[in-house]
């Protein structure tokens, strides 16, 4: 069965819409929603992920499609047919683009298209029972195949993002430390110059002072 549905803008991970009643029958639904948001964040970093992919997480699978800088994602039971999950997402994509296509790039606040929930709930009901004549026909439809869509584990996908974050943090730390070392090096060079030329300056100062005193006395 379809458990969760979320739609986000890929360029910045901004959530645009979701199924408001989704997840009520899912234990730890907030945990899975956080995973979805982490996936959206990964996609917004510009990682070269496929435009269609399935991501396994516990007893469920996230299925998503990316089209026109928008990611349409649903979470289903592992036993739910992959083909129906992607057909469901295609239906959402077509309607979302038709209704909100011109406003997607300009949306500035989260869940700007929350009213799309009405269509999500209506469409989800059509796909819940895999044994209806309609869904059996879709499963037998050879025009839309999903065998080539990659399936990965959520830890593998999110792990890539975590490593990238670590690399970024390490790079920033090294840059900061390099500046500190450069400042310390300049201080050491300055101190070395002072130690080298201070005695000479003192001697010259003493000589100049003696010469000045001599000229005053004579």
C-alpha angles and dihedrals in degrees: 000000000000108000108170136015125190134168124199141170109254097211094067106003092247109164109234104178143345142179102276095203095042122121099025091122094041120096110228091010091160089057091056092045088055089052089052091052089049089053090051089050090052091051091049091058089069098251113168096245122158116265089237123037145147119222120195118220121172110302091344141067128219112217118190142172127196118211129160094354091306126111119211112196136179133179117217139171112274090245093056111108112262091215093058092047092057093043087054090052091048090055091050092047094051094050095041092052091046095051103031106017097115094049101047097092094046097048107121105177132056117267093012088159098044090136086072085079088087091064092042093056094044093049094043091058089057091055101040098087109057092191099065116114090244094055094041087055090051091050089053094046108111094193092083116045126176103183092109095052109113121242119206138168119259092232090055092049097044091040089064090056092047091052091049090050090050091050090049092049091047091050091051091047092050091049091051092047091048090057090050092050091048091052091048091049091053090050092050092049090050092050091048091053091049092050091048100047103026094084091050091049091049093050092048089048092052092047091049091048092050091048091050092049091048093052091050093050096046 
